[in-house]
Amino acid sequence: MSKSDLPYHVDDISALARSLKHQLAAQTEPVGHVSLLNMLARGAGYRNFQHLRAQWAAHDTLEKPPQRPAPSPLVDYSKVRRIARHFDATGKMVRWPPKFSEQQVVLWVLWSRIPPRQSFTERQISDLLRAEHHFGDPALLRRELVEQGLMTRTLDCRDYRRVERQPSPEGLALIRHLSLVG
């Protein structure tokens, strides 16, 4: 509730008018903004304007149902199990998946194994990726990580960095599965 959305209600407008008349008569100087707000609040039965605002804030909190968190996306565990076959018992990738949808999930695993907030040379990132697979093509993996937006590289290919993002639900499930296996 913002300050401009504060509802104002009185049961008896005549009682409000009498209250305002007495309060205004007691004033010796011109009435300021805050003083007028307090007078209106007292005329409606509140101690002051802050009391009125606190009552409506509490009312809104109690009357509105709590917001439920958005449901988490469903994970296709059969797909995760199928993609996990591209990794050996130690968690290293044994082959590059032929399907693009499977490649995207596999890349999240490689992404998770790259240290965050560090800069790598092409040789360093290739060595790191070489240690994570058995089929001997770190250039393919480097290129795919960059093309899928999971890594950035400079135009001269001298500086590689992991892009911090939230993995897909299947990617998270596969990362968890492989961490238990390896």
N, C-alpha and C positions, 0 to 999 in steps of 0.2 A: 504494500500500500504506500503510495507516495503522499507527500504532504498535500497535494492538490486534490486527492481523491477522498478526503475525509468526509464521511456523511454527517449530516446534522439533522436531528429530529427532536421535536418537542411535542409532548402530548397536549399541552394547553398553551396556545399562543397568547392568551390573555395573561396567564401567569408570567410568561416571558416578557411581555410588554411592561408589566408592573415591576419586575425585577430590574429590567434595563432602566426604567424611569428612576427608581431609587438609587441605583448605582451611578447613573449619570448625574443626578442631583448632588451626590456626595463628592463629585469631582470639582476641584477648584481650578484646574488647568485643563487645556484641551486634551482630549483622549487620544492616546497613541494606538498604533496597530495592535501591539501585544495586549494592552489594557482592554481594548475592544474585544479581542478574541477571548480573553479571560471572562469578561462580562457576559458574552454570549454563552460560554461554557457553563458559568454559574447559573444563568437563566434556564439552562436545560437540565440542571440538577447535578452538575459535576463541580469538583472543588476549583478547578482551573482548566485552562486549555490543555496542559500536559496530561491531566487526568483523563480528559475526553479522548485525546489521541491514544493514550495507553489502553483505554477500554476498547476502542475500536481495533487496535492492533491485536489485542488478546482475542477479541471476538473473531477476527479474520483467521487467526491461527487455529482456534478451536473449531470453527464451523467448516473450514475448508478441509477436505480429506487430504492426507499426506500424499505427496507426489511419489508414485512408484518409479523406481529406476527403470530405464528402458530395458526391455528384455535383451539379453545377450544373444547375438546371432547364433543360430544353431550350427553345430560342427558336424560335418559329414565324416563320421569316424570310419566308415568303410573306405572312403577315399584316402583318409590319413593312413590306414593300414596298408592300402594298396601302394601308396607313395613310399611308405617305410621300407618296402622291398628294394628300393634303390640304394639302401644303406646296409652295410654289413653289421656284424654283431658288436663291433667296436664303435659304431656310429659314423663311420666314414662312408662317403658316397662311392658306390661301385660303378654306377652308370648314369648318364644324363637322360632324364625322362624324355620320351618322344612327344608327349602332349604338352602344349603350352600351359594349360591349367595346372599340371603337375610340376612343371618347371618353376612356376611362380611360388609354389609352396616350398619346394626344395631350396630356392634362393633365400627364403626366410631363415632356414637352418644355417646356411653359410653366413648370412648377415649376422645372426646371433653370436657367431664365433669370432667375429671381427671386433677387436676392442673399440669401445666408443671414444669419441673426442680425441682421436689420435690421427696424425698424418702419416701416410705410408708412401714409400717410393713404389714404382712399378715392380721392382724386384722383391721388395718386402711383402707386398700384397700377393704376388704370385707365389712366394714361398709359403705364406700363410694358407692360401687356397690349395696349394699342392699337398699340404699336410692333411687336408680335409677330404681328399678324394683319391681314388685309385686309377682313374682312366687317363690321367696325364694331360689335361688340357686346361691349365689355369687361365689362359687367354680367353677362352669361351666363357668361363665363369666370371672373370673380371668384367668383360663386355656386357654380359647379361645383368650383372648387379648394377652397372651404371645405367643401362637402358631401362631397367625396371624402377629406377629412382631410389635404389637402396644404397648406392654409393655415388659420390661425385668425384670427378677428376678434372684437373686443369687441362687446357687445350693442348699443352705440350706433354701430357700424360706423366708428369713428374710427381704429382701430388694426388693421392687418393684418400678419401675420408668417408666414413660410414655416415649415412643420413639417419638421424634419429626419428623413427616412425613407430607406430603401433602395428605389430604383425597381424596378419589376417587370423581369423579363428582357427582355420586348419593349420596355418603356420605355427601358431602357439601350441596347438595340440601335438604336432609333429616334434617340435623342439622339446616339449615335456617328455614325450615318449622316448626320444633318442637320449635324453639325459638320464633316463632310468635304465636304458639298455647299456650305454657306454660306460 
